[in-house]
């Protein structure tokens, strides 16, 4: 398995390591509930070194970005970031990505398990173009500090004025005494930052965050990252999206511009949107203590109507929650839903996604 530059630090901190997309990554340092609560209440520190980082430049660099993904680069101002998708010709999702307009180039952050597929997809679309596709994944490291106390921690690390850095914005400048980049996006539903530096500087930066943060920050693994992102309704490749699920079904059309110049899958999405999707992503909350998991059948009035995409025990709400891809007709009303959990049917109610929002407007916020 591949290892990030922080691997030895994870082991020294007593992390339990797992195989995640071919990477040996920490799943917990203590327990999921404790790490989850740290991010919701204070701050969590995450290793994102396994993610793919690709800089696209050259005379036709913007042309390649525009023709390869679903958002409209012409509507992304310099210094801003947008969510987008890379699609196959049939509208299935190759990957979901973040598109950063840095002015001097366009920077893509892609999922670890899809990095090679994304690079091949971009190379195919770049034929005949004057473009440089620079895979920086092994040269540039990435960590995240997420949670309500993250601004006061990260501000001590950088000369960049974070009060001027809005949501889904980026800034390049000094982190410590090294040139890097800070973004303000996140995958937890909380305020937070991603810090990018050369890989040999990431270890000292990780140590410095722990030193500065003290009791305010806790290293967090993939377990808490998953429960946090699911509560916040954020998709995970291989669950809410994959080659067999399109953005209309997944409820991700906010990252799609159908009127921009052509890209793979656009005409299919136009047709699906016009006709209405056969399936739709929905949220489900399970009654009782049973925990839904990916692949479990969703029933309505005893009949199969879909399947769970992601499911977990929500530490915030102390309930079983799930996303599910369900036949659109079954959602005409919300009565009679159940999830088959290991042969036992657990009643479930339909709720909007996301379950949690930090402004209190999530479907389960109270």
Secondary structure, DSSP 8 states (H G I E B T S, - for coil): -B--TTHHHHHHTT-EEEEETTEEEEEESS-HHHHHHHHHHSEEEEE-TTSEEEEEESTTHHHHHHHHSSS-GGGS-TTBEEEEEEE-TTSBEEEEEEEEE-SS-EEEEE-GGGHHHHHHHHHHHTTTS--EEEE-TTTEEEEEEESTTHHHHHHTTBSS-GGG--TTBEEEEEETTEEEEEE---SSSS-EEEEEEEHHHHHHHHHHHHHHHGGGEEE--HHHHHHHHHHTT---BTTTBSTT-BHHHHT-GGG--TTSS--TTHHHHHHHHHH--SEEEEEEEESSS----TT-EEEETTEEEEEEEEEEEETTTTEEEEEEEEEGGGGGS--SEEEEETTEEEEEEEE-S-S--TTS-STT--
